[in-house]
């Protein structure tokens, strides 16, 4: 694993240089982070609470922060008592509950070319809430959420899903289709459902049948206030402001500086020394 050595030389009143060194392991991970989380990104971290990390393909996960953008191929994880709100360029919002692993698989959005719409994500573990944006409103058959037990098609929906083996779903608005090898079942607003395995058809359930942990996750996710609807320009997502925002499709110098500062402050193995 590479090591990054940062030195800052400051000439003091006695004209003796003060050298401040900071060492960070995993320089390759930083480079991947700066490149992959910048240009050509399609989503933004609108809100970050607690321990939220992201990685691109096999890169070392790094801590994220509000306004940092990300692209397909990104895996996002949340720790205990942590949460993240993701916003995509078509206005789609996803809330990740604590102890969740989420993968952003594929995305294509051009405002005037709905025939090319694509939105594909995967929930590996934990729980999330999904609120459809413009793609989900106009091209619901092109939006999918993959689970170990099934694939969920989104039809302009606001819904929640939790994985505790089996999977549980709760639909707040719109409708979703839960499909696997056993068949397809549609759940409309107000419905609760579960699917045990990839070869078991999804089935409706009563609220009393929800495990306590799932019920708590749904209560937490449902309480998050979100702005609904698509963005106005198809450019930066809602919340894409500050150092992480792009200008003219390019990553700004401020964004790179902020990314490095965030990585350095978040890294647990940093060492800082001063030599007079």
ABEGO torsion letter per residue (X at the ends): XBBBBBBBBBBBAAGBBBBBBBBBBGAAAAAAAAAAABBGBABBBABBBEBBBBBBEABBBBBBBBGBBBBBGBBBBBBBGBBBBBBBAAGBBBBBBBGBBBBBABBBBBAABAAABBBBBBBABEBBBBBBBAAAAABAAABBBBBAABBBBBBGBBBBBBBAOBBBBBBABEBBBBBBAAEBBBBBBGBBBBBABAABBBBBBBAAABBAAAAAAAAAAAABBBBBEBBAAGBBBBGBBEAABBBGGBBBAAAAAAAAAAAAAABAABBBBBBX
